[in-house]
C-alpha cells in the first residue's frame, strides 16, 4: 500500500482528543503554557509572555503548509493543553515526523503525552500507511529523550550543530524512529502502560 498524506482529522482517546489546531484554541493554550519558561525552553524561541505573542507562534504553525497541527484537548476539562504536529512528510518514502509538541506543565508526566503519541503513531502507521515515524529533540533535553525512548522508538543518532538556539548557542539534534514492523510491539507496550496508569 502506498502511504497517504496526513490531513486534518480528529483522533479520540480516553484522556485526550486531537483536533485540528485553530485560532479558537488560543485562550486555552495561553492558559496552559503562556509565559512558562520551562514549557517553551526547547521550542526555539522565548516563552510567549502575552496572548499576542502566542498568537504569533500559532500563526507560524498554521501558516506553514509543511505542518499538520493538532490541538491536544484534555477530555476531562475540555480545554486545549498543548499542540503537536505531523511534519517533514515525504509520502513517496512513507515517512513523517512527529514534532513541535508542547503541553502545559500541569500535564507533564501524565497520560497526555503517552496517549497523544499513541493516537498519532496509530494513525500514521495503521491509517496512513507510513513505514517510518521519526522524532527529534535537543541533546540537552533529557526529559524529552526519555519520553521518546519510553514510546519504543530507537535512538538512531545525533546531528551535530544542527540548529541555532535563540541564545545563539548550537543545538545537536538527537533522532529517534519507529518502523512499521516495530510498531505492533511498541503499541502493545504503550497501551499496557496507559492502562496501568
C-alpha positions, 0 to 999 in steps of 0.5 A: 500500500502506498502511504497517504498524506496526513490531513486534518482529522480528529483522533479520540482517546480516553484522556485526550482528543486531537483536533485540528489546531485553530485560532479558537484554541488560543485562550486555552493554550495561553492558559496552559503554557503562556509565559512558562519558561520551562514549557517553551525552553526547547521550542526555539524561541522565548516563552510567549509572555502575552496572548499576542505573542502566542498568537504569533507562534500559532500563526507560524504553525498554521501558516506553514503548509509543511505542518499538520497541527493538532490541538491536544484537548484534555477530555476531562476539562475540555480545554486545549493543553498543548499542540503537536504536529505531523511534519517533514512528510515525504509520502513517496518514502512513507515517512513523517515526523512527529514534532513541535509538541508542547503541553502545559506543565500541569500535564507533564508526566501524565497520560497526555503525552503517552496517549497523544503519541499513541493516537498519532503513531496509530494513525500514521502507521495503521491509517496512513500507511507510513513505514517510518515515524521519526522524532527529534529533540535537543541533546540537552533535553533529557526529559524529552529523550526519555519520553521518546525512548519510553514510546519504543522508538530507537535512538538512531543518532545525533546531528551535530550543530544542527540548529541555532538556539535563540541564545545563539548557542548550537543545538545537536539534534538527537533522532529517534524512529519507529518502523512499521514492523516495530510498531505492533510491539511498541503499541502493545507496550504503550497501551499496557502502560496507559492502562496501568496508569 
